[in-house]
Amino acid sequence: PIIFNAGFQVKKKQFFRNFVTIMVFGAIGTVISCTIISLGVIQFFKKLDIGTFDLGDYLAIGAIFAATDSVCTLQVLNQDETPLLYSLVFGEGVVNDATSVVLFNAIQSFDLTRLNHEAAFLFLGSFLYLFILSTLLGVATGLISAYVIKKLYFGRHSTDREVALMMLMAYLSYMLAELFALSGILTVFFCGIVMSHYTWH
């Protein structure tokens, strides 16, 4: 519900105007942050002489700690006074969370014992596959929900049924993402964006 609400309430004009910048900070920045944290954890664990871990464990720790929480920052900022900064911080926060989950899932599903150039490209491909397909599934589910609500005849205008159907479609997007081993968070976020634009009557 929190991620769906974030997508549903996002100011789409500001979000998509700054989409490239948000993606650079939220996706690429998270990958860079994950790499730096993982390298730091490797050195830190060696200094403390904590047991042996494999590369996947270090990368998983990096992916977990790369997720930042922008709630406090957003409380300080005023959306009316600094709309650009607010949009960038909000968008980066949501994309950062989703990217961390996608990165963690990609790390867990990938065999990192044989690491070479080909494996690195396969890992990048797996990450992009999860990211892009999760986004497309969210958009598709949002469009389907708009079509279903438009075509269904409730006899008279029934707000309760429409809202219930919207919630069920948002939950369906999450369940489909989990069924296909994609990122449910990213799917629900983009489903919320599409539903707020097309499904809201």
C-alpha positions in Angstrom: 0.0 0.0 0.0 2.8 2.5 0.8 4.6 2.0 -2.6 1.2 2.1 -4.5 0.3 5.3 -2.7 3.7 6.8 -3.6 3.1 6.0 -7.2 -0.5 7.1 -7.1 0.2 10.4 -5.4 3.4 11.3 -7.3 3.3 14.6 -9.3 3.7 13.0 -12.7 4.6 16.2 -14.6 7.6 16.8 -12.3 8.5 13.1 -12.1 8.7 12.5 -15.8 10.3 15.9 -16.6 13.2 14.8 -14.4 12.9 11.1 -15.2 16.5 10.7 -16.5 18.0 12.5 -13.6 15.9 10.5 -11.1 17.0 7.2 -12.9 20.6 8.3 -12.8 20.5 9.0 -9.0 18.1 6.2 -8.1 19.3 3.3 -10.3 22.9 4.0 -11.3 23.7 5.8 -8.0 22.3 2.8 -6.0 24.5 0.4 -8.0 27.6 2.6 -7.3 26.6 2.8 -3.7 26.2 -1.0 -3.5 29.6 -1.5 -5.0 31.3 1.0 -2.6 29.6 -0.5 0.5 30.4 -4.0 -0.6 34.1 -3.2 -1.0 34.1 -1.4 2.4 32.4 -4.4 4.0 35.1 -6.7 2.6 37.9 -4.6 4.1 36.0 -4.1 7.3 35.3 -7.8 7.9 38.9 -8.7 7.1 40.1 -6.2 9.7 37.7 -7.6 12.3 38.6 -11.2 11.3 34.9 -12.1 11.0 34.4 -15.5 9.3 34.7 -16.1 5.6 31.9 -15.0 3.3 31.6 -15.4 -0.5 31.2 -12.5 -2.9 27.4 -12.9 -3.1 27.1 -12.3 0.6 29.2 -9.1 0.5 27.2 -7.8 -2.5 23.9 -8.7 -0.7 25.0 -6.6 2.3 25.9 -3.8 -0.1 22.5 -4.0 -1.8 20.7 -3.9 1.6 22.6 -0.9 2.9 22.4 1.0 -0.5 18.7 1.5 0.1 18.3 5.0 1.7 15.3 6.4 3.4 14.2 9.8 2.2 11.3 10.3 4.5 13.1 12.7 6.9 14.5 14.7 4.0 11.0 15.0 2.4 9.6 16.3 5.8 12.2 19.1 5.8 11.5 20.1 2.2 8.5 22.1 1.1 7.1 20.9 -2.2 5.7 24.4 -3.1 9.0 26.3 -2.4 11.4 23.8 -4.0 9.4 21.6 -6.4 12.5 20.4 -8.4 14.4 19.4 -5.4 11.4 17.7 -3.8 10.7 15.8 -7.0 14.3 14.6 -7.3 14.5 13.5 -3.7 11.1 11.8 -3.8 11.7 10.1 -7.1 15.2 9.0 -6.2 13.9 7.6 -2.9 11.3 5.4 -4.6 13.5 4.3 -7.4 16.4 3.6 -5.0 14.2 1.3 -2.9 13.0 -0.6 -5.9 16.6 -0.8 -7.4 17.9 -2.2 -4.1 15.3 -4.9 -4.1 16.0 -5.7 -7.8 19.7 -5.7 -7.2 19.4 -8.0 -4.2 17.2 -10.4 -6.1 19.6 -10.4 -9.1 22.5 -11.1 -6.7 20.7 -14.0 -5.0 19.7 -15.6 -8.3 23.1 -15.3 -10.0 26.1 -17.7 -9.6 29.0 -15.5 -8.6 31.5 -18.3 -8.1 32.9 -18.0 -11.7 33.4 -14.2 -12.1 34.7 -13.0 -15.4 33.7 -10.4 -18.1 31.0 -12.6 -19.5 29.5 -13.2 -16.0 29.5 -9.4 -15.3 27.6 -8.8 -18.5 25.1 -11.6 -17.6 24.6 -10.0 -14.2 24.0 -6.6 -15.8 21.6 -8.2 -18.2 19.8 -10.0 -15.3 19.5 -6.7 -13.5 18.1 -4.8 -16.5 15.8 -7.7 -17.3 14.3 -7.5 -13.8 14.1 -3.7 -13.8 12.5 -3.3 -17.3 10.1 -6.2 -17.2 8.9 -5.1 -13.7 8.2 -1.6 -15.0 6.4 -2.9 -18.1 4.3 -5.3 -16.1 3.2 -2.4 -13.8 2.3 -0.2 -16.8 0.4 -3.1 -18.4 -1.6 -3.9 -15.3 -2.4 -0.2 -14.8 -3.7 0.1 -18.4 -5.7 -3.2 -18.0 -7.3 -1.8 -14.8 -8.3 1.4 -16.7 -9.9 -0.7 -19.5 -11.7 -3.0 -17.1 -13.2 -0.1 -15.0 -14.2 1.7 -18.2 -15.9 -1.3 -19.7 -17.6 -2.7 -16.5 -21.1 -1.5 -16.0 -22.1 -1.3 -12.3 -25.7 -0.2 -12.9 -25.0 3.2 -11.5 -21.8 5.1 -10.4 -20.4 3.0 -7.6 -17.3 4.5 -6.0 -16.9 1.7 -3.5 -16.7 -1.0 -6.2 -14.4 1.1 -8.4 -12.0 1.7 -5.5 -12.1 -2.0 -4.5 -11.4 -3.0 -8.1 -8.5 -0.6 -8.2 -7.0 -2.1 -5.1 -7.5 -5.6 -6.4 -5.8 -4.7 -9.7 -2.8 -3.1 -7.8 -2.5 -6.3 -5.7 -2.8 -8.4 -8.9 0.2 -6.5 -10.3 2.2 -7.4 -7.2 1.1 -11.0 -7.4 2.0 -11.3 -11.1 5.4 -9.8 -10.4 6.1 -12.3 -7.7 4.8 -15.1 -9.9 7.2 -14.2 -12.7 10.0 -13.6 -10.2 10.1 -9.9 -10.9 10.2 -6.9 -8.5 6.8 -6.4 -6.9 7.8 -3.0 -5.5 8.7 -1.6 -8.9 5.7 -3.1 -10.5 3.3 -1.7 -7.9 4.9 1.7 -8.1 4.5 2.1 -11.9 1.0 0.5 -11.7 0.1 3.3 -9.3 1.4 6.0 -11.6 -0.5 4.6 -14.6 -3.7 4.1 -12.5 -3.6 7.6 -11.1 -3.6 8.9 -14.7 -5.9 6.6 -16.5 -8.1 4.7 -14.0 -9.1 7.6 -11.8 -12.7 8.6 -12.7 
